[in-house]
Amino acid sequence: MAPRRKPPKRNAPARSRMMFYSRSAVCGLCGVTEAELAVWEAEELLAPARLLERDNRFEPLYDDAALQRIRLIRTLADDLEVNLPGIDVILNLLEQLQR
């Protein structure tokens, strides 16, 4: 009888890397316009995860959590026709539920 082989060691789970997306990439991924993003940021419904300085200008970068939030805002605004103050209330309630 042949000796039993040990199963290969599994690598520890890879640490999840933070992915950041440019404004134009976010617009393409989420189906929104840059103008919509600007309005949502002005209304403080959304904030970029980071700002990248490039040629003395700051480019907003968004993470996966921001993408989920953008998709939620878009659904509320476009599909459910909730106005911006209503979206703000819903987002605040959802944040409180997650605590």
Secondary structure by P-SEA (a helix, b strand, c coil): cccccccccccccccccbbbbcaaaaaaaccccaaaaaaaaaaccccccbbbbcccbbbbbbcaaaaaaaaaaaaacccccccaaaaaaaaaaaaaaac
